Amino acid sequence: MLIAQVHIQTKPKCIDKFIEACAHNALASASEAGVIRFDVLQSDEDPTCFILFEVYKSTEAQSAHKLTPHFSEWRLAVEDLIVKPGRASIYRYAVDPNNVGF
């Protein structure tokens, strides 16, 4: 599995439009065969800060996600709503709770 955390900051007046764009993308993304989770998280401390928490079955599934029409539509929809392009951090399980052998 591959886990991506994408950190994005919106412009203060664009929060609602950003959430709307993310809702459409998240719903479509969650239906992809290679997507396990696709969550949009908003900071309590700074409502302009978001994390897209994405869990994929594989690196190939993440690559396929980036080729979907809904991803392209999302990128175009949010480009003027955000302060700068998102910063992604990629993770893999160090200990998979489903396969620890207990």
C-alpha positions as CSV (number, residue, x, y, z in Angstrom):
1,M,0.0,0.0,0.0
2,L,1.0,3.6,-0.5
3,I,-0.3,6.5,1.6
4,A,-0.1,10.1,0.4
5,Q,-0.6,13.1,2.5
6,V,-1.0,16.2,0.4
7,H,-0.8,19.5,2.3
8,I,-2.6,22.4,0.7
9,Q,-3.4,25.9,1.8
10,T,-6.2,27.8,0.3
11,K,-6.8,31.5,0.0
12,P,-9.0,32.6,2.9
13,K,-11.9,33.6,0.7
14,C,-11.7,30.4,-1.3
15,I,-12.3,27.8,1.4
16,D,-15.9,26.9,0.5
17,K,-15.1,26.6,-3.3
18,F,-12.0,24.4,-2.5
19,I,-14.1,22.1,-0.3
20,E,-16.7,21.8,-3.0
21,A,-14.1,20.9,-5.6
22,C,-12.5,18.4,-3.3
23,A,-15.8,16.8,-2.5
24,H,-16.4,16.0,-6.2
25,N,-12.9,14.7,-6.6
26,A,-13.0,12.6,-3.4
27,L,-16.2,10.9,-4.3
28,A,-15.0,10.0,-7.8
29,S,-11.6,8.9,-6.4
30,A,-13.1,6.6,-3.8
31,S,-14.8,4.7,-6.6
32,E,-11.5,3.9,-8.3
33,A,-10.4,0.2,-8.1
34,G,-7.0,1.0,-6.7
35,V,-8.1,3.5,-4.0
36,I,-8.7,2.3,-0.5
37,R,-9.3,5.7,1.2
38,F,-9.6,9.3,0.0
39,D,-10.2,11.8,2.8
40,V,-10.2,15.6,2.8
41,L,-9.2,17.0,6.2
42,Q,-9.4,20.6,7.4
43,S,-7.3,22.1,10.2
44,D,-9.2,23.3,13.3
45,E,-6.4,25.7,14.0
46,D,-6.2,27.3,10.5
47,P,-9.2,26.6,8.3
48,T,-7.2,27.4,5.2
49,C,-5.0,24.4,5.7
50,F,-6.1,21.0,4.3
51,I,-4.6,17.5,4.0
52,L,-5.8,15.1,1.4
53,F,-5.2,11.7,2.9
54,E,-5.1,9.1,0.2
55,V,-4.5,5.4,0.5
56,Y,-3.8,3.4,-2.6
57,K,-3.3,-0.3,-3.2
58,S,-0.1,0.3,-5.1
59,T,2.2,2.9,-6.7
60,E,0.5,2.1,-10.0
61,A,-2.9,2.8,-8.5
62,Q,-1.7,6.3,-7.5
63,S,-0.3,6.9,-11.0
64,A,-3.6,5.8,-12.5
65,H,-5.5,8.2,-10.2
66,K,-3.5,11.1,-11.6
67,L,-4.6,10.2,-15.1
68,T,-8.4,10.3,-14.4
69,P,-10.6,13.0,-15.8
70,H,-11.9,13.9,-12.3
71,F,-8.3,14.5,-11.1
72,S,-7.6,16.8,-14.1
73,E,-10.8,18.7,-13.5
74,W,-10.0,19.1,-9.8
75,R,-6.5,20.5,-10.5
76,L,-8.0,23.1,-12.9
77,A,-10.8,23.9,-10.4
78,V,-8.4,24.6,-7.5
79,E,-5.4,26.2,-9.2
80,D,-6.7,29.8,-8.4
81,L,-8.0,28.8,-5.0
82,I,-4.8,27.8,-3.4
83,V,-1.8,29.7,-2.1
84,K,0.8,27.4,-3.9
85,P,0.8,23.9,-5.2
86,G,0.3,21.2,-2.7
87,R,3.1,19.4,-1.0
88,A,2.9,15.6,-0.9
89,S,4.5,13.3,1.5
90,I,4.5,9.6,0.7
91,Y,4.4,6.8,3.3
92,R,4.3,3.0,3.5
93,Y,3.4,0.9,6.5
94,A,6.3,0.2,8.8
95,V,4.0,-2.1,10.7
96,D,0.9,-3.2,9.0
97,P,-1.7,-3.8,11.7
98,N,-3.4,-6.4,9.5
99,N,-0.2,-8.4,9.1
100,V,1.8,-8.2,12.3
101,G,1.7,-12.0,13.0
102,F,0.1,-11.9,16.4
